Every structure is written in C-alpha cells, then in structure tokens.
C-alpha cells in the first residue's frame, strides 16, 4: 500500500475502490495466481451449481409427474419410485458437496488475499509458494469465525421467526381478520429482518479479515469487527449492496443466457458462460481486496496504529512454522 496508515482514514468510497484497484494492478501477477488457483474454482462451482441443479431438479419433477400418472402398487410404480428416491438422494448429495466446496474455497481465498495484502502493507517479499504454504494454517482461524457466524445467524433466524409469529398473532387476535394493518406489520418486520441480516453479514466479512491479522477469532473477532465498523457502516453497506447487486446480475444473466439459453446454441452458451465466469472471479477478487482495505481504513479511522514491524514479524512466524497470533499490544498498539 502506497499510503501511510494515518492517511487511510480520509479515503472515500471511491478512494477505497481506487486503492484496491492499485493493489491488484501493481501485484497483478501474484493475484492472478491466487485467482487461478482458488477463486476460479470457487466461481466455477458457484455457476456450475445452477446448471447441474437445474438438470437434477427437472429430472425429479419429471419422475414425480410420471409417478402421479401411474397406478399405485404396480411394478412400474415401484420402479419409478425407486428412480425418484435415487434422484432426490443425488440432488441432496450434490448440494452437500456444493456447499462444502464453496466453504473451503471461499475461506482459502479470503485467507490468501488478506495475507497477501498484509505482506504488501508491510513491504514483505511475496511469492505464490509462500502464500500457499501459509494459507492452510491461517484459514483455520477464519473457519472458527465462520462457524460462530453460522451459529449467530441461526439464533437470529430463530428469534426473528418467534418474534414475527408472536407480533402477527397478537395483531390478528386484536383486529379480527387483520387486513391492511396485518400486511403493513408483516412488511415492517420483513424490512427489519433484512436490515439485521445485512448488518450481520457485513460484520462477518470484516471479522474474517480480523481473524487473519489479529489474535482474535470467533465471537471476539465479530465483536472487534463491529467496533471497527462504527463510523464506516454506511460505506461498508454501500460496498456490500453494490457487490451483491453485481453478483445477482451475473447470476441472473447466467440463468438466462446459459442455463435457459438454448436459443443461442451450444457455442453461444459456452461463450456466455466463459464471459460470466471471468466477470464473477474478478468480482470476488475485488470484494476480498476491498474488505481488507476497508479493515485498514477502519483501523485508521479509530486511530488504532498498526506497527508494521510487529505485523511483519507476525507474518514471518506464520510462514516459518508455529503460528503465534499477534498480541493486542502489537497489533492494536495504543490509541493515537
């Protein structure tokens, strides 16, 4: 990073974009290697899931339709039912493999990009071999944070469902059929749920960076992320919505042009698929870089200085073998 840390707090939204682009462009060789090794499989799995799930789903629908038209307790009925059972099992096994692969590659990609930018920040020598040797050790901390986030989301959804049911039940009992008031309350609760969901997602994204660069992980990393985002939540929210919007555009385009795009022929579908795959992997790369830059911006905003020598030693210890997390006094240092 060309800027000093005390200058990062003054970066605007477009300043963060520009700084992220400069990092990727200056170190394009190393980021290209990370992209081809980790982000490309992640992007391919994400898009391939749409195509394969579509095929498996329509096979299940076809078998269910054939089963409904068959007389029960016949040999044909038993044969179709066995095929349907296998198709459903295949569908859910594929989904399990999909989510597992997505989790592994997303955590590895996050660890690799965050570690690389930390090396850039401390002016350390970076090689792809060094990064790939460090990532398996770093990603375990990110995994712990992810699991804690999953638990937090699970509790949040349970509480949201219970509160929603209670509120709507009370409103219905007091106003008879409910009507317009019932509908408005439902929309209001849905909006509140969406705001909370986005808020927790943003905290989790920055907590992943915290887990790599600081001694905290899990719930503590989420708490630290929440503190860092104070004063920059609007910037983080805008970045989040832009990235999500672009991801949905790519997903919708892939569904329309590749999965359902038989009118374009095989070559046309392949061409659109390759183009959208390239766009998606670029989007994921910039998302991870922007998250890490945002971390340094938030640290600078709260006047928390990071000693480059301490961070460099922290990274060197990871690379040499035994992972020793940075202590608060080293990473956080004092409030300037």
Rosetta blueprint (number, residue, H / E / L):
1 X L
2 X L
3 X L
4 X L
5 X H
6 X H
7 X H
8 X H
9 X L
10 X L
11 X L
12 X L
13 X H
14 X H
15 X H
16 X H
17 X H
18 X H
19 X H
20 X H
21 X H
22 X H
23 X H
24 X H
25 X H
26 X H
27 X L
28 X H
29 X H
30 X H
31 X H
32 X H
33 X H
34 X H
35 X H
36 X H
37 X H
38 X H
39 X H
40 X H
41 X H
42 X H
43 X H
44 X H
45 X H
46 X H
47 X H
48 X H
49 X H
50 X H
51 X H
52 X H
53 X H
54 X H
55 X H
56 X H
57 X H
58 X H
59 X H
60 X H
61 X H
62 X H
63 X H
64 X H
65 X H
66 X H
67 X H
68 X H
69 X L
70 X L
71 X L
72 X L
73 X L
74 X L
75 X H
76 X H
77 X H
78 X H
79 X H
80 X H
81 X H
82 X H
83 X H
84 X H
85 X H
86 X H
87 X H
88 X H
89 X H
90 X H
91 X H
92 X H
93 X H
94 X H
95 X H
96 X H
97 X H
98 X H
99 X H
100 X H
101 X H
102 X H
103 X H
104 X H
105 X H
106 X H
107 X H
108 X H
109 X H
110 X H
111 X H
112 X H
113 X H
114 X H
115 X H
116 X H
117 X H
118 X H
119 X H
120 X H
121 X H
122 X L
123 X L
124 X L
125 X L
126 X L
127 X L
128 X H
129 X H
130 X H
131 X H
132 X H
133 X H
134 X H
135 X H
136 X H
137 X H
138 X H
139 X H
140 X H
141 X H
142 X H
143 X H
144 X H
145 X H
146 X H
147 X H
148 X H
149 X H
150 X H
151 X H
152 X H
153 X H
154 X H
155 X H
156 X H
157 X H
158 X H
159 X H
160 X H
161 X H
162 X H
163 X H
164 X H
165 X H
166 X H
167 X H
168 X H
169 X H
170 X H
171 X H
172 X H
173 X H
174 X H
175 X H
176 X L
177 X L
178 X L
179 X H
180 X H
181 X H
182 X H
183 X H
184 X H
185 X H
186 X H
187 X H
188 X H
189 X H
190 X H
191 X H
192 X H
193 X H
194 X H
195 X H
196 X H
197 X H
198 X H
199 X H
200 X H
201 X H
202 X H
203 X H
204 X H
205 X H
206 X H
207 X H
208 X H
209 X H
210 X H
211 X H
212 X H
213 X H
214 X L
215 X L
216 X L
217 X L
218 X L
219 X H
220 X H
221 X H
222 X H
223 X H
224 X H
225 X H
226 X H
227 X H
228 X H
229 X H
230 X L
231 X L
232 X L
233 X H
234 X H
235 X H
236 X H
237 X H
238 X H
239 X H
240 X H
241 X H
242 X H
243 X H
244 X H
245 X H
246 X H
247 X H
248 X H
249 X H
250 X H
251 X H
252 X H
253 X H
254 X H
255 X H
256 X H
257 X H
258 X H
259 X H
260 X L
261 X L
262 X H
263 X H
264 X H
265 X H
266 X H
267 X H
268 X H
269 X H
270 X H
271 X H
272 X H
273 X H
274 X H
275 X H
276 X H
277 X H
278 X H
279 X H
280 X H
281 X H
282 X H
283 X H
284 X H
285 X H
286 X H
287 X H
288 X H
289 X H
290 X H
291 X H
292 X H
293 X H
294 X H
295 X H
296 X H
297 X H
298 X H
299 X H
300 X H
301 X H
302 X L
303 X L
304 X E
305 X L
306 X L
307 X L
308 X H
309 X H
310 X H
311 X H
312 X H
313 X H
314 X H
315 X H
316 X H
317 X H
318 X H
319 X H
320 X H
321 X L
322 X L
323 X L
324 X L
325 X L
326 X L
327 X L
328 X H
329 X H
330 X H
331 X H
332 X L
333 X L
334 X L
335 X E
336 X L
